[in-house]
Amino acid sequence: MITLLLISSLAFGGELTGIIKNNEGVSRYDKGKPMDAYGYFTDALGELPFAPEIQYNIGNSFLQMKDVDKAVSQYRLAIKLAPGNSKREREVRFRSLFNIGAILASQNKVDEALETYQKALDINPDSVETKTNMELLTQGGGSGGKGDKEDKEKKDDGEGGDDQKDKQFSNKPRENQPQPYKGKDLSKQDVDRILDELKQQEEQIRAKDQKEGGKDAPPDKDW
């Protein structure tokens, strides 16, 4: 979830409030409190409505609450709000696509999962986790990921591997579980660049909405 927006005295007004709220949400998410995290993330969204990282964070909170449909919806919105080629936008798209692929794989939607993983791989060709999951899916490895290895070992030992698989999101390797973008120290130039990118994204989206004759801004707290 959100690493690129952080608590910093270099941001002002609502922007700073949004960053603080986001980072509070990250803290709650890390403590396994997705409902609390969701509340902070939606508050942050009220101040930074066009920040794709916050939409991604909300998706992760839904995923932690086992509401996969809402999680996928948020990930897709994060992708829509990060169309550019900057490092932060590509990272948001990659993480969102990876998590969507994991969800599809866990639902045994192999073709859709492979297609989504390929889109993620197009963004980050060096992702070993994505390649591994795709290989496991093409080999008939079920929902893929390291968790399946554990399931196989349990089957070999005569334990209920299928039951175990139903209880977990085995497609995401442990080291690549959905993680919040956490705040870290950035230089003034980094903060200025990120805030400038957000403003440019907002202007582009508003211009597109006006051209199409309707608004399609991300939701605030209407859940």
C-alpha positions as CSV (number, residue, x, y, z in Angstrom):
1,M,0.0,0.0,0.0
2,I,1.2,3.6,0.3
3,T,4.9,4.2,0.5
4,L,5.3,7.1,-1.8
5,L,3.1,9.5,0.1
6,L,4.4,10.1,3.6
7,I,4.2,12.3,6.7
8,S,6.2,15.3,5.7
9,S,6.3,19.0,6.7
10,L,6.9,19.7,3.0
11,A,3.3,19.0,2.2
12,F,0.6,21.5,3.2
13,G,-3.1,21.6,4.2
14,G,-5.3,18.8,3.0
15,E,-2.4,17.0,1.3
16,L,-0.6,16.6,4.6
17,T,-3.8,15.5,6.3
18,G,-4.3,12.9,3.6
19,I,-0.8,11.6,4.0
20,I,-1.1,11.4,7.8
21,K,-4.4,9.5,7.5
22,N,-3.0,7.1,5.0
23,N,0.0,6.3,7.1
24,E,-2.3,5.8,10.1
25,G,-4.2,3.3,8.0
26,V,-1.0,1.5,7.1
27,S,-0.2,1.1,10.8
28,R,-3.7,-0.4,11.5
29,Y,-3.3,-2.7,8.5
30,D,0.0,-4.0,9.7
31,K,-1.6,-4.8,13.1
32,G,-4.3,-6.9,11.3
33,K,-7.1,-4.3,11.8
34,P,-8.5,-4.0,8.3
35,M,-11.7,-2.2,9.4
36,D,-9.7,0.5,11.2
37,A,-7.3,0.7,8.3
38,Y,-10.2,1.1,5.8
39,G,-11.6,4.0,7.9
40,Y,-8.3,5.9,7.8
41,F,-7.7,5.1,4.1
42,T,-11.2,6.5,3.1
43,D,-10.5,9.6,5.2
44,A,-7.2,10.0,3.3
45,L,-9.0,9.6,0.0
46,G,-11.2,12.6,1.0
47,E,-8.0,14.7,0.9
48,L,-6.2,13.0,-2.0
49,P,-9.0,11.6,-4.2
50,F,-6.8,11.0,-7.2
51,A,-4.0,9.1,-5.4
52,P,-4.0,5.6,-6.9
53,E,-1.9,4.3,-4.0
54,I,-4.8,5.0,-1.6
55,Q,-7.2,3.1,-3.8
56,Y,-4.7,0.2,-3.8
57,N,-4.5,0.5,0.0
58,I,-8.3,0.3,0.3
59,G,-8.2,-2.8,-2.0
60,N,-5.8,-4.5,0.4
61,S,-8.0,-3.7,3.4
62,F,-10.9,-5.4,1.6
63,L,-8.7,-8.3,0.8
64,Q,-7.7,-8.6,4.4
65,M,-11.4,-8.6,5.2
66,K,-11.9,-11.5,2.7
67,D,-14.2,-9.3,0.5
68,V,-12.5,-10.2,-2.8
69,D,-15.0,-8.5,-5.1
70,K,-14.6,-5.1,-3.5
71,A,-10.8,-5.7,-3.4
72,V,-10.7,-6.3,-7.2
73,S,-12.9,-3.3,-7.8
74,Q,-10.5,-1.1,-5.9
75,Y,-7.4,-2.5,-7.6
76,R,-9.0,-1.8,-11.0
77,L,-9.7,1.8,-9.9
78,A,-6.1,2.2,-8.8
79,I,-4.9,1.0,-12.2
80,K,-7.2,3.5,-13.9
81,L,-5.8,6.3,-11.8
82,A,-2.2,5.3,-12.6
83,P,-2.0,5.4,-16.4
84,G,1.4,7.0,-16.7
85,N,4.9,5.7,-17.0
86,S,6.4,7.0,-13.8
87,K,8.0,4.5,-11.4
88,R,5.2,5.0,-8.8
89,E,2.4,4.6,-11.3
90,R,3.9,1.5,-12.8
91,E,4.4,0.1,-9.3
92,V,0.7,0.7,-8.4
93,R,-0.4,-1.0,-11.6
94,F,2.0,-4.0,-11.1
95,R,0.9,-4.6,-7.5
96,S,-2.8,-4.3,-8.4
97,L,-2.5,-6.6,-11.4
98,F,-0.5,-9.2,-9.4
99,N,-3.2,-9.2,-6.6
100,I,-6.0,-9.5,-9.1
101,G,-4.2,-12.4,-10.8
102,A,-3.9,-14.1,-7.4
103,I,-7.6,-13.7,-6.7
104,L,-8.5,-15.1,-10.1
105,A,-6.2,-18.0,-9.6
106,S,-7.7,-18.8,-6.2
107,Q,-11.1,-18.9,-7.9
108,N,-9.7,-21.4,-10.5
109,K,-10.1,-18.9,-13.3
110,V,-6.9,-20.0,-14.8
111,D,-7.1,-18.3,-18.2
112,E,-8.1,-14.9,-16.7
113,A,-5.4,-15.2,-14.0
114,L,-2.7,-16.0,-16.6
115,E,-3.8,-13.0,-18.7
116,T,-3.7,-10.7,-15.7
117,Y,-0.3,-12.0,-14.6
118,Q,1.0,-11.4,-18.1
119,K,-0.1,-7.8,-17.9
120,A,1.8,-7.5,-14.6
121,L,4.8,-9.2,-16.1
122,D,4.8,-6.7,-19.0
123,I,5.2,-3.9,-16.4
124,N,7.8,-5.8,-14.3
125,P,9.5,-8.4,-16.5
126,D,11.9,-9.3,-13.6
127,S,9.2,-10.4,-11.2
128,V,10.2,-14.0,-10.2
129,E,6.9,-14.4,-8.2
130,T,4.8,-13.6,-11.2
131,K,6.7,-16.0,-13.5
132,T,6.5,-18.7,-10.8
133,N,2.8,-18.3,-10.4
134,M,2.2,-18.4,-14.1
135,E,4.3,-21.5,-14.5
136,L,2.4,-23.3,-11.7
137,L,-0.9,-22.4,-13.3
138,T,0.2,-23.6,-16.8
139,Q,1.4,-26.9,-15.2
140,G,-2.0,-27.4,-13.6
141,G,-0.7,-26.4,-10.2
142,G,-4.1,-25.1,-9.0
143,S,-3.9,-21.6,-7.6
144,G,-0.1,-21.5,-7.7
145,G,2.4,-19.9,-5.4
146,K,4.3,-21.4,-2.5
147,G,1.2,-22.3,-0.6
148,D,0.5,-25.0,-3.1
149,K,3.7,-26.8,-2.3
150,E,2.6,-27.0,1.3
151,D,-0.7,-28.4,0.2
152,K,1.0,-31.0,-1.9
153,E,3.1,-32.1,1.0
154,K,0.0,-32.5,3.1
155,K,-1.7,-34.6,0.5
156,D,1.4,-36.8,0.3
157,D,1.2,-37.3,4.0
158,G,-2.5,-38.2,3.8
159,E,-3.8,-34.9,5.1
160,G,-6.7,-32.9,3.6
161,G,-4.8,-30.8,1.1
162,D,-8.0,-29.7,-0.7
163,D,-9.5,-28.4,2.5
164,Q,-6.4,-26.5,3.3
165,K,-6.3,-24.9,-0.1
166,D,-9.8,-23.6,0.3
167,K,-8.8,-21.8,3.5
168,Q,-5.9,-19.8,2.2
169,F,-4.8,-17.4,-0.6
170,S,-2.1,-19.7,-1.7
171,N,-1.3,-17.9,-5.0
172,K,0.6,-15.1,-3.3
173,P,4.1,-16.2,-2.1
174,R,4.7,-15.3,1.5
175,E,7.2,-12.6,0.6
176,N,4.7,-11.0,-1.8
177,Q,1.6,-10.8,0.3
178,P,-0.2,-7.5,-0.3
179,Q,1.8,-4.9,1.5
180,P,0.8,-1.3,2.2
181,Y,2.8,1.5,0.7
182,K,4.5,2.6,3.9
183,G,5.8,6.1,4.5
184,K,9.6,6.5,4.4
185,D,11.9,9.5,4.4
186,L,11.9,11.3,1.0
187,S,13.8,14.3,-0.1
188,K,12.0,17.6,-0.8
189,Q,12.5,16.9,-4.5
190,D,10.8,13.5,-4.2
191,V,7.8,15.0,-2.3
192,D,7.4,17.9,-4.8
193,R,7.6,15.5,-7.7
194,I,5.0,13.1,-6.3
195,L,2.6,15.9,-5.4
196,D,3.1,17.5,-8.8
197,E,2.3,14.1,-10.5
198,L,-0.9,13.9,-8.5
199,K,-2.0,17.3,-9.5
200,Q,-1.3,16.6,-13.2
201,Q,-3.2,13.3,-12.9
202,E,-6.2,15.1,-11.4
203,E,-6.1,17.8,-14.1
204,Q,-6.0,15.1,-16.8
205,I,-8.9,13.2,-15.3
206,R,-11.0,16.3,-14.9
207,A,-10.3,17.3,-18.5
208,K,-11.3,13.9,-19.7
209,D,-14.5,13.9,-17.7
210,Q,-15.5,17.3,-19.1
211,K,-14.7,16.1,-22.6
212,E,-16.8,13.0,-22.2
213,G,-19.6,15.0,-20.6
214,G,-19.7,13.2,-17.3
215,K,-17.8,12.7,-14.2
216,D,-16.1,9.5,-13.2
217,A,-14.1,10.6,-10.2
218,P,-13.2,7.9,-7.6
219,P,-15.7,7.4,-4.8
220,D,-15.2,9.1,-1.5
221,K,-16.8,7.1,1.4
222,D,-20.0,5.8,-0.2
223,W,-19.7,2.2,0.6
